[in-house]
Amino acid sequence: MYGFRIVDKLQKIDEDIQRKELKYHNKRVLVSKEFTFDASHHLHCYEGKCKNLHGHTYKVVFGVSGYVDETGLMMDFGDIKAIWKNEIEIHLDHRYLNETLPPMNTTAENIVVWIYEKMKEALAKEENKDRHYIGARVEFVRLFETPTSYAEARREWMEE
């Protein structure tokens, strides 16, 4: 039933599928991509283990929504990766967060809002370039400080 099969014929554009068929719908969709980074920090005005300098392997999950273009693509995952690498990760990976982030207590709750704002700014810049993402917006950013603990920023909370 689900055996191995080699396709008989590779589908060709303008022969087997027409360009107008590439865009299947006009609905808003969300794409998501995850990244990890390692960083150190400590918390101020906190009585607990986190007042001491320590590190984490953080995981960041982005949810970006928008409408697909004429090819059926909302946003290439590689474009999300480029934004992450060029605009956000450079401030975080293998860094002392208390030094590289704006003045703040480096809690997961503060860091996730900063990451959300950076992604939102980057998407606004991308709209002014050749690549136009139709209605692209950050829906959420989730920042895992440990595998079981995370903070989240959502669009509806950020735009209140």
Rosetta blueprint (number, residue, H / E / L):
1 M L
2 Y L
3 G L
4 F L
5 R L
6 I L
7 V L
8 D L
9 K L
10 L L
11 Q L
12 K L
13 I E
14 D L
15 E L
16 D L
17 I E
18 Q L
19 R H
20 K H
21 E H
22 L L
23 K L
24 Y L
25 H L
26 N L
27 K L
28 R E
29 V E
30 L E
31 V E
32 S E
33 K E
34 E E
35 F E
36 T E
37 F E
38 D E
39 A E
40 S E
41 H E
42 H L
43 L L
44 H L
45 C L
46 Y L
47 E L
48 G L
49 K H
50 C H
51 K H
52 N L
53 L L
54 H E
55 G E
56 H E
57 T E
58 Y E
59 K E
60 V E
61 V E
62 F E
63 G E
64 V E
65 S E
66 G E
67 Y E
68 V L
69 D L
70 E L
71 T L
72 G L
73 L L
74 M L
75 M L
76 D L
77 F H
78 G H
79 D H
80 I H
81 K H
82 A H
83 I H
84 W H
85 K H
86 N H
87 E H
88 I H
89 E H
90 I H
91 H H
92 L L
93 D L
94 H L
95 R E
96 Y E
97 L H
98 N H
99 E H
100 T H
101 L L
102 P L
103 P L
104 M L
105 N L
106 T L
107 T L
108 A H
109 E H
110 N H
111 I H
112 V H
113 V H
114 W H
115 I H
116 Y H
117 E H
118 K H
119 M H
120 K H
121 E H
122 A H
123 L H
124 A H
125 K H
126 E H
127 E H
128 N L
129 K L
130 D L
131 R L
132 H L
133 Y L
134 I E
135 G E
136 A E
137 R E
138 V E
139 E E
140 F E
141 V E
142 R E
143 L E
144 F E
145 E E
146 T E
147 P L
148 T L
149 S E
150 Y E
151 A E
152 E E
153 A E
154 R E
155 R H
156 E H
157 W H
158 M H
159 E L
160 E L
